[in-house]
Amino acid sequence: MTTFVLVHGAWHGPWAWGRIVPLLRAAGAHTLTPDLSSAGDHGLHDHVDTLVAALDACPEEEDLVLVGHSYAGLVVRQAADARPEAVGHIVLVDGWAGAHGASMFSLAPESFADAIRAAARTRGDGRQVPPPPPAAFGIVDRANAACLAARLLPQALRSFTEATRLTGAVDRIPGTAVYCRPQTYPFDRFGESLGYRTHALDGPHDVMLTDPELLARILLDACLVQEQEAQSLE
């Protein structure tokens, strides 16, 4: 049985996958949505610990697929590096990702890092970054924007500054990088640099809110392709 471990990005929570979960379950898959949104000064490594604990609680017979949206691309790769024997596939959805030592700030343009630090300093307490408006995630229609604005939460600055710690084990796990068009950042190149299969998707950064059916189909297809390739090698 395949279990999709759906990991939300910065400022979001498990609710971000609310429209995806029933579609994956209807297709016969299990789902798990770890919560990285707890209040406090929690950084990347705290989030990785939370995810690893969730993976350790999964039955050994489950075929785990880690799905990381945006910032969580860094989280799922480090967690998979810590538990490579448990993870069969990684899917990045507009995900930030890189080699050992990569962080959000090392991957993003300097203007992005400057804006985040300024927001933490002027609109937060210096350690927490207030959420940007829904339009920053490509959500502009009134209903979805209102829903998103009401649920976004502050994000710890440390989650953007801490660098990943990778042994290289994650590089033996196959992956798919889904990137949304028009692109806001080079998510296709992040995936290509890791040797992942890339898949373009027309939609906003928070595509799971606007096009859940399409994204669910891509997630299921990515795993089916991987399964077929694995069988061909047997």
N, C-alpha and C positions, 0 to 999 in steps of 0.2 A: 504494500500500500504506500502510495506517495503522500508525503506530508509537506505542504508548502509552508515554510516558516517566513511569514511576511513581516518585514521589519520597516517601520516607518522612519521618515526623515526628520530633520530638525524642525522644531516648533510644532510638530504634529504628534499624534498619538495612535494607538491601535485602531481608533475609529476611522482612520484614513482608508482602511481596507474594507470598510463595512459593505461596500457595493461589490467587492470582488469575492469575498468569502462565500456567499451563497452560490455563486456561479461555479467556483471550484468544487464545492461540496456536491453540487448537483452533477458534476462530472465524475464523481466517485473518489475525489481526493480528500484528504484530511487537511486542516489548516491550523496554524498556531500563530498568534499575533502578540509577540512579546511587547511589553510596555517600557519604553525608554524615556518616558516623559515625566518621571517623578521629580518633584521640586527639589532644589538644592544644587550645590556646585558640583555636578557630576560631569566628568569628562569622557572622552572616547573610551578609555580603558575600563571605566565603570560600566559603560554601556556594553562593552564586549563581555565583561564578567556576567552581566545579566543575561545576555544571549547564550553564552556557553552553559550557564546553569539551566536554561530552558532546553538546550539540546541534550544535556545529560539526563534530563527527565523524560525524554522521548524513548519509547520502546525500541530495542535494538533492531527489530525486524522492519521498522519504518525506513523508507527511502526518502531521505531529507533533501529538500530543495530550498536553499536559502535565497530569498528575494530581498534585495536592499534598494530602497528608494532614496535617491539623492544622497545626503550625508551618510545614510546607512550603508552605502556601498563600502565605505571604509570599515564599518562595524562588522558586516557579514564576512568580509574577506579575512579579517583578523580572527574572528570566531572560527571560521572554517580552517584556518591555519592551525588553530589550537586543537581542533577535533576533525582532522581530515578523513579519518576512517568512517565518520558518521555522515558525511555530506557527499551526495552524489552529483550535485549540480549547483551552480551559483548563477543567479539572474540579477543583473543590475538594471534598474529602471531609472533612466537619467541619473545614473549613479556616479558619484565621485569615487575614484579608485586609482591606486598606483602601487608602486613597489614599496619595499621596506623603507620606512622613514617618511612616507608621504602623509600629509595632513591636508585638511581643507584649505588652509592658508597657503600651503606650498603649491597646491594644484590650481588655486583660483588666481585671477588677476589681482594685482596689488590694490586696485581700486575697490575690489570686493572686500578684502581684508580691512582696508581703511574704513570703509562704510560700517562694517560690523563692529569694529573697535569704537568708532564714534557713537554708534547707537548704544553700546553698552555703557559708555562714559556719560552720554548726555541724556539718554532716556531710560537707562537701567541703573543698577547699583554698582556698575563697574565690573561685575562678574556675570550678570545675566543680560542677554540680548533680547529686547522686546521683539515680538514677531512683526515681520513686515506686512503690508496690506495684501489681501488676496491676489491682487493683480501681479504681484511679484512671482506668484506661482502659476500665472497664466489664467487665473480664474476671474472672469470679468462679467459673466452673466449674473444678474441680481440675486437669484435664489441661491446658487452655489456660493457666491461671494459672501452673502450674509451668513450662511451656515458655516463657512470656513472661518470667517472673522470671529465668530462667537466661540470657536473651539481651539484656535491657535494659542500656544503657550510660550512663555519665555524659554530661551535655550541658553545653557551655560556656555560662556565664552571658551572655557577649557575644551569643549568638544570640538571646537574649530582649530585650536592651537596644538593639541596633542598629536604626536606622530604615531603612525602604526608601527607595530613590532611584529615582523613576519620572519619565519624561519625558511620559507620557500615551499613548505608543504602545500600551501594553498595553490601553488602554480601547477600542481598535478591534478587539480580538480577542474573539469571542463566548465565553461561558463558561456553565458549569453549576455550581451549588452544591448538592451533596448534603449534607443535614444529618440526623443520626441522632436518633431519638426514643426515650426522653425526652431532651431537650436538657440539656447541661451548661453550655453558653455559647451566646449568640445567633448561631449560625453561619448560620441562615437570613437574619438581618438583614444580616450581612456580605455575603452574596451578593446580596441585593436591592439594597443600597446601590451595588453595582457594576453593576447592570443585568443580572445573570446570571439565567438560568432556574433556579428552585429545585426541588428534588426531595426529598421526605421519605422517610426509610428507617427502619423500626423495627429498632433494634439498638444495640449499644454503640459507644462512640467508636472502638474498634479493630474495626470491623465486618468488615474484610477477613479477620480471623481466624475470626470466628464465622459469617459469611454470605457467603462468597466468590462463590457462584453468583449471588446476588441483586445484589451490587455489580458483578460482571462484566457482567451483563445491563444494568444501568443505564449503565455506561460505554459499552457498545456502542450502546445506544439513543440516548444523548446525541449521539454522533457521527453516527448515522444521521439523526437529526432535523436536525442542523446541515447535513449534506450535502444533504438534501432542500430545506432553505430556501435554500441557496446556489444549487442548480440552478434553483429557481423564480425567482431574480433574474436569471438569464442570458438 
